[in-house]
Amino acid sequence: MQTALRKMGNSTGLIVPRALLGEIGVTTGAQMDLRVEDGKLIATPVRKVREGWAEDAERVAAHGLTEEESDWLGFGNDGDDELTW
């Protein structure tokens, strides 16, 4: 698939088709990390460090825990109470 660089104010923009954005899991307005590697422009979505963790934890919890897994819940770490999801 090809696209053209376009003038956007004092900058130049690259129009990315929606289908390609969907393949990498982003939508319009997403923050992207740009770098040049071997003469190629590489754009990578910027993800927050814990993005999606809460949803993943809910999905795991929905499946239930084994007895052994439940036993591990009693063991905490220092500072656990300060964590935010």
N, C-alpha and C positions, 0 to 999 in steps of 0.2 A: 504494500500500500504506500502511496506517495502523497505528500502534501507540500504546500509552499509556505515559505516564511512571509509574513505580512507586516507592514508598518503599523504600529500601534502607538500613537503619540510619538514620544522620543525614543521608543524602544522597538524591538522587532519581536513578533509573536509567532508561535507555531500552533496551528490549529490541529488538534488531536481528535480524531473521530470518536464518538461515544462508545462504539464497540470496543475500541482499544482501551479506553478508560475502564470499561467494565471488566475487561480481562485482568487488569491489575488491581481492581477493587477500589477505584476512586471515582469521584464525580467532579463536576466543575467547581472550582474554588479550593480544591485540595492543595495542601502544601507539598511541594516537590523538592527533593534534593537533586541538584544538577552537578555533573562532573564530566570531564572529558577523559576518555580512556582509549588509547590507541587510535586517536583521530575521530572517535565517535562520541556523540553527546549521549550520556546516560542519564535518564530521569527516573528517580526512585521515590515512591511515596514516603513522606515523613510520617512515622507512626509514633504515638505517645508510648512511653516505656511500658505502661501497664494497660494499654488500650485493649479492651476485649476480655480482660481477666475476669471481671465480675460475671459476664455472660457465660464464660467457660465454666466458672465455678458452679453457676446455677445448672448448667447442662449436666455436669458431673453429678451434682446432688440429686438431680431428677432420676438418675439411674440407681440411687441407693448405694449404701456402703456395705462392704462385708464386715464381719465382726472384727477382723484384724484391722481394717481401715478405721473403723470406729474407735478402736483402742488408741490409735495415734492422735486422735483429736484432743486427748487429755494432755498432750505434751506441747507446750508453747515455747516461744522464744522471747527473750528480753526485747521489749519495745513493740510487741505485737499490738498492744492496745493503742499505739500511736499511728498505726497504718490506716490509710484511707483508701477506699476503692473508688 
